[in-house]
C-alpha cells in the first residue's frame, strides 16, 4: 500500500512516498486512464498540426495560382425593366 512511512535514525517520521487514500490497484487504474487520455490528446494535436500544414500549403498554392493567372474582365451588370 502507498501509505508506508519510514523512520529516520533520530526518531522523526518522514513519508518515503506521498500518502494517498487510494490503493495500488486504484492508482494503476487512474494511471491507465490518464495515459490513455494523454495518448488521445497527442494524436489530436498531431492531426490538427497536419491539418494546419495542409491549409497553409493550400493557401500558398492558391496564391501562387492566382498570381500567375490573368485577372478576369469585370462583369457588366445590366438591369432591364419589364415595365
Secondary structure, 3 states (H helix, E strand, C coil): CCCCCEECCCCCEECCCCCCCCCHHHHHHHHHHHHHHHHHHHHHHHHHHHHHHHHHHHHHHHHHHHHHCCCCCCCCCCCCCCC
